[in-house]
Amino acid sequence: MTLPPLADLIDSARVVSLPMHTRFRGVDTREALLFEGPEGWAEFSPFVEYADAEASTWLAAAIDFAWNAQPEPLRDRIPVNATVPAIDASKVAEVLARFPGCRTAKVKVAEPGQTLADDVARVRAVREVMGPEGRIRVDANGLWNVDEAEHAVHALNEFDLEYVEQPCATVDELAELRRRVKYMGIPVAADESVRKSTDPLAVARAKAADLLVVKAQPLGGVTHALQIVTAAGLPVVVSSALDTAIGLSQGAALAAALPRLDFDCGLGTASLFLDDVADLRPVDGSIPVGRVPPDAAALTRLAASDERRDWWLARLGRCHEVLGGVGDAS
C-alpha cells in the first residue's frame, strides 16, 4: 500500500475528545484523531501510553481504511454485546439499559484495587438483569496469574460464562489455565496476546486459546486482520479499541467480511460515550455495516484542546515517519 504524504493526512485531521458515562480503562474521556481519504473517514486512536512503533500499526489501519476499498461485506448488520465496566453491582442495570436488545454482556473483572468478591457481585447482577438466556463473558485484561485465574473461574462458574477473555498475560499462562479449566467447559479467549504480540499467531500455535478477539486498528486494518484470522484457524470475536463511531465502522467492516461470525461482537461501545462524532449505538442488539461520516457539528462540539491537538498531530507525524521507514503501510 502506498503511503500518502503526511500533508494529506493533516489537511483534514480533526482531534476529538469524547466524554464517557463511566471511567473505563483508566480514562474519563477518549481522544482520537480523525482524517478523510479518497474512500472516506478513518480513525487513528492508539492509547496514549503506546510507543510510536506500536501506534504506527494503528495508523497503517487508518490509512488503509481511508485510502482503499475494503473487502466485500457478507452481512449488513453485526450483532454486538453490551460492555459493563468495573462498576459497583448496584449500577449494572443502568449500564445495561444503554445497550437495547443486546443478548450478550462483556463484564470487566480483575480491576486494580478491587477484589474477586466485587467481580462476583458484578457478574451476578448482570445475570439477574439478563436472565438465564443472556450470555456473559468476562475480561480480565491479563491481570490474573494462573492460580488467581483458576480461582476466579471457579468462583464465576455458577453464572454460566460464555468464555473468559485474556485471564492471564502470557501465552504460556493461557495454555496452563486452559489445561486446568478445560473440564469445566469454559473457553479461554485471547486478546492482548494477539493484538500486542509481535507474533499474533503464537497463541494459536501454542493451543493456548479456544478463540481470538481481534481488533481492526491494532492489527493494521481489515485485510491484515482477516489474514491473521485465516492463518489462526480459530473462531473470533471482533471487538473495538474504545473507538469512536468512525473506528467502529471499520470494526464492522472486519466483522462483515468474516466467513463465519459465531459470536456477538464487541462493537457496541459507542454506548459507553456521552457523546460521539456520529451515532453508531446498538439498535435491537446490532449495528449496521457501512462507512460513517462524522457530523460537522459534533466535530466542533467535541474538538480537543489546542494542546491536545498539537500532541496528536506530532504523534501522527512520528508514526507516519515510522511507516515511511519500513516502506509499506500495510
VOGU-3710 file (C-alpha; in Angstrom, 3 decimals, decimal comma):
1> mtlppladli> 0,000/0,000/0,000  1,349/3,400/-0,967  1,876/5,756/1,961  0,122/9,087/1,310  2,030/12,274/2,121  1,722/13,452/5,706  0,268/16,737/4,457  -2,698/14,833/3,004  -3,481/13,413/6,431  -3,043/16,693/8,276
11> dsarvvslpm> -5,197/18,569/5,765  -8,431/17,028/7,058  -7,251/15,970/10,535  -9,580/16,617/13,442  -8,755/15,698/17,036  -11,707/14,959/19,274  -12,221/14,167/22,947  -15,268/12,060/23,785  -16,666/12,159/27,352  -17,636/8,812/28,895
21> htrfrgvdtr> -20,533/7,786/31,124  -18,200/5,838/33,416  -14,454/5,716/33,819  -13,194/2,906/31,589  -9,696/1,616/31,014  -8,457/4,334/33,357  -9,879/7,263/31,360  -12,887/9,567/31,595  -12,529/10,841/28,034  -11,380/9,111/24,850
31> eallfegpeg> -9,216/11,040/22,417  -8,931/10,249/18,717  -7,561/11,776/15,555  -9,810/11,516/12,502  -8,899/12,204/8,891  -10,525/11,781/5,482  -9,135/9,957/2,454  -10,459/9,064/-1,001  -12,629/6,252/0,411  -13,930/8,144/3,437
41> waefspfvey> -13,120/8,943/7,057  -10,814/6,889/9,267  -9,671/6,933/12,880  -6,186/6,938/14,409  -6,523/6,412/18,160  -3,810/4,272/19,752  -3,957/4,643/23,513  -1,797/7,495/24,743  0,693/5,259/26,560  1,580/3,277/23,412
51> adaeastwla> 5,002/3,893/21,894  5,274/5,065/18,299  6,312/1,651/16,951  3,062/0,092/18,183  0,948/3,147/17,395  2,166/3,170/13,785  0,278/-0,072/13,147  -2,905/1,773/14,093  -2,002/4,491/11,592  -1,498/1,864/8,880
61> aaidfawnaq> -5,020/0,626/9,631  -6,459/4,126/9,380  -4,695/4,857/6,095  -5,874/1,545/4,666  -9,466/2,336/5,622  -9,382/5,900/4,254  -7,465/5,189/1,053  -8,535/1,689/-0,006  -11,735/-0,174/-0,763  -12,461/-2,775/1,905
71> peplrdripv> -13,312/-6,478/1,466  -16,816/-7,245/0,271  -19,267/-7,499/3,182  -21,082/-10,799/3,696  -23,698/-9,316/6,064  -25,261/-5,893/6,568  -25,655/-5,848/10,358  -23,394/-7,032/13,176  -24,807/-8,367/16,464  -22,968/-6,754/19,382
81> natvpaidas> -22,523/-7,241/23,096  -23,075/-4,838/25,960  -19,956/-3,779/27,834  -20,057/-3,466/31,618  -17,121/-1,539/33,123  -15,717/-2,396/36,558  -18,598/-0,644/38,285  -20,439/-1,337/41,517  -23,039/-4,064/41,136  -25,777/-1,572/42,005
91> kvaevlarfp> -25,133/0,296/38,735  -25,263/-2,709/36,395  -28,913/-2,321/35,367  -28,323/1,339/34,487  -25,401/0,448/32,236  -27,135/-2,463/30,502  -30,091/-0,212/29,703  -27,800/1,696/27,307  -27,447/-1,434/25,144  -31,010/-2,111/23,918
101> gcrtakvkva> -31,581/-5,574/22,511  -28,102/-6,917/23,321  -28,295/-10,576/24,350  -24,626/-10,756/25,428  -22,660/-8,780/28,009  -18,906/-8,498/28,442  -18,059/-7,739/32,052  -14,753/-6,216/33,113  -13,113/-8,032/36,028  -9,751/-8,011/37,839
111> epgqtladdv> -9,805/-4,218/38,187  -6,803/-2,984/40,224  -7,955/-2,024/43,709  -10,986/-4,322/43,577  -11,478/-7,883/44,806  -12,839/-11,107/43,388  -15,899/-10,538/45,541  -16,529/-7,316/43,606  -16,275/-9,259/40,352  -18,668/-11,946/41,553
121> arvravrevm> -21,205/-9,353/42,689  -20,976/-7,525/39,342  -21,397/-10,679/37,259  -24,252/-11,856/39,482  -26,021/-8,532/38,900  -25,566/-8,917/35,137  -27,047/-12,420/35,259  -30,013/-11,146/37,259  -30,715/-8,382/34,746  -30,174/-10,504/31,616
131> gpegrirvda> -31,905/-13,619/32,887  -30,952/-17,229/32,197  -30,846/-16,812/28,413  -28,354/-13,943/28,445  -24,753/-14,647/27,539  -21,980/-13,430/29,834  -18,285/-13,190/29,042  -15,680/-11,705/31,378  -12,487/-9,822/30,511  -9,530/-9,639/32,908
141> nglwnvdeae> -7,105/-7,853/30,553  -4,339/-10,266/31,574  -4,272/-9,116/35,201  -4,536/-12,508/36,941  -1,783/-15,043/37,408  -2,703/-18,657/36,666  -3,739/-19,533/40,214  -5,810/-16,362/40,575  -7,450/-17,002/37,228  -8,291/-20,590/38,094
151> havhalnefd> -9,799/-19,483/41,403  -11,809/-16,752/39,664  -13,142/-19,118/37,005  -14,362/-21,451/39,748  -15,983/-18,537/41,590  -17,718/-17,293/38,429  -18,676/-20,696/37,039  -22,168/-20,576/38,537  -23,052/-17,736/36,148  -22,642/-19,904/33,025
161> leyveqpcat> -19,819/-17,972/31,346  -19,612/-17,908/27,566  -15,829/-17,513/27,840  -13,129/-15,769/29,866  -11,088/-13,219/27,910  -7,334/-12,763/28,430  -7,365/-14,024/32,013  -3,532/-14,074/32,141  -0,852/-12,048/30,406  1,367/-14,585/28,658
171> vdelaelrrr> 0,755/-17,332/26,132  2,262/-19,917/28,467  -0,062/-18,847/31,273  -3,082/-19,002/28,985  -2,124/-22,506/27,900  -1,737/-23,653/31,508  -5,045/-22,124/32,580  -6,814/-23,637/29,591  -5,472/-27,038/30,608  -6,645/-26,559/34,203
181> vkymgipvaa> -10,207/-25,399/33,446  -10,932/-27,415/30,314  -13,027/-29,908/32,293  -15,346/-27,033/33,266  -16,194/-26,300/29,647  -15,356/-22,583/29,864  -13,438/-21,435/26,763  -10,412/-19,148/27,008  -10,175/-16,191/24,619  -7,006/-14,264/23,737
191> desvrkstdp> -6,999/-10,515/23,080  -3,758/-8,792/24,132  -1,838/-11,955/23,219  -2,935/-11,305/19,631  -3,055/-7,547/19,172  0,003/-6,624/21,274  2,214/-9,503/20,192  4,991/-9,376/17,626  3,666/-12,795/16,604  -0,149/-12,712/16,704
201> lavarakaad> -0,316/-16,376/15,694  1,761/-17,632/18,631  -1,290/-18,134/20,836  -2,981/-20,283/18,196  0,138/-22,387/17,575  0,512/-22,994/21,314  -3,147/-24,050/21,568  -3,425/-21,514/24,376  -6,899/-20,240/23,485  -10,196/-21,508/22,151
211> llvvkaqplg> -10,981/-18,291/20,302  -9,384/-14,971/19,417  -10,531/-11,406/19,980  -9,446/-9,302/17,012  -9,484/-5,541/16,557  -9,030/-3,753/13,264  -6,854/-0,835/14,364  -4,208/-2,698/16,408  -3,885/-5,382/13,728  -3,144/-2,958/10,908
221> gvthalqivt> -6,534/-2,887/9,212  -9,284/-5,131/7,950  -7,300/-7,032/5,303  -4,381/-7,806/7,593  -6,728/-8,855/10,410  -8,519/-11,227/8,030  -5,182/-12,786/7,106  -4,433/-13,405/10,794  -7,867/-14,931/11,362  -7,430/-17,272/8,393
231> aaglpvvvss> -3,971/-18,359/9,497  -5,028/-18,895/13,123  -7,949/-21,154/12,201  -9,864/-20,327/15,386  -13,285/-18,749/15,944  -13,067/-14,998/16,500  -14,858/-12,122/18,147  -14,375/-8,716/16,533  -14,087/-6,012/19,148  -13,398/-2,295/19,387
241> aldtaiglsq> -10,487/-0,498/20,965  -12,847/2,019/22,567  -13,261/3,596/19,134  -15,378/6,500/18,031  -18,165/5,723/15,556  -15,607/6,032/12,758  -13,414/3,292/14,179  -16,449/1,169/14,976  -17,448/1,287/11,316  -14,031/-0,158/10,454
251> gaalaaalpr> -14,588/-2,914/13,020  -17,972/-3,594/11,463  -16,300/-3,899/8,053  -13,999/-6,551/9,508  -16,860/-8,454/11,121  -18,899/-8,223/7,929  -16,102/-9,786/5,877  -15,614/-12,861/8,066  -16,816/-16,129/6,509  -18,255/-17,119/9,904
261> ldfdcglgta> -19,425/-14,949/12,767  -20,257/-17,256/15,655  -20,154/-14,709/18,484  -21,691/-11,318/19,173  -19,042/-8,658/18,602  -17,651/-6,055/20,967  -18,640/-3,202/18,668  -21,392/-1,669/20,788  -19,024/0,508/22,799  -20,479/3,772/21,452
271> slflddvadl> -22,949/3,376/24,316  -20,095/3,997/26,751  -19,812/7,585/25,482  -21,932/10,549/26,493  -21,382/11,990/23,015  -19,788/10,834/19,755  -18,882/12,144/16,313  -21,739/10,105/14,809  -24,426/7,798/16,164  -23,470/4,136/15,959
281> rpvdgsipvg> -25,050/2,925/19,188  -26,701/-0,508/19,116  -30,290/-0,790/17,928  -32,049/-4,094/18,621  -28,708/-5,565/19,638  -26,795/-4,784/16,442  -25,082/-2,059/14,433  -25,174/-1,508/10,655  -22,302/-2,147/8,266  -21,118/0,800/6,192
291> rvppdaaalt> -18,885/3,835/6,298  -19,895/6,524/8,769  -19,050/10,197/8,184  -18,605/12,404/11,249  -21,209/15,054/11,980  -19,744/18,513/11,380  -21,381/19,967/14,486  -20,075/17,070/16,583  -16,523/17,633/15,344  -16,760/21,204/16,595
301> rlaasderrd> -18,537/20,295/19,825  -16,051/17,558/20,711  -12,878/19,274/19,496  -9,906/18,646/21,761  -7,896/21,495/23,220  -5,174/23,127/21,120  -2,554/21,489/23,320  -4,006/18,006/22,781  -4,459/18,642/19,060  -0,787/19,562/18,772
311> wwlarlgrch> 0,162/16,422/20,724  -1,802/14,177/18,364  -0,515/15,882/15,226  3,051/15,434/16,436  2,314/11,775/17,128  0,765/11,418/13,686  3,954/12,798/12,135  6,204/10,444/14,078  4,115/7,378/13,228  3,965/8,413/9,580
321> evlggvgdas> 7,777/8,565/9,646  7,877/5,050/11,137  5,704/3,743/8,319  7,823/5,522/5,753  10,900/3,908/7,229  9,547/0,410/6,678  8,450/1,354/3,181  4,951/-0,079/3,493  1,900/0,933/5,488  0,207/-2,427/5,256
//
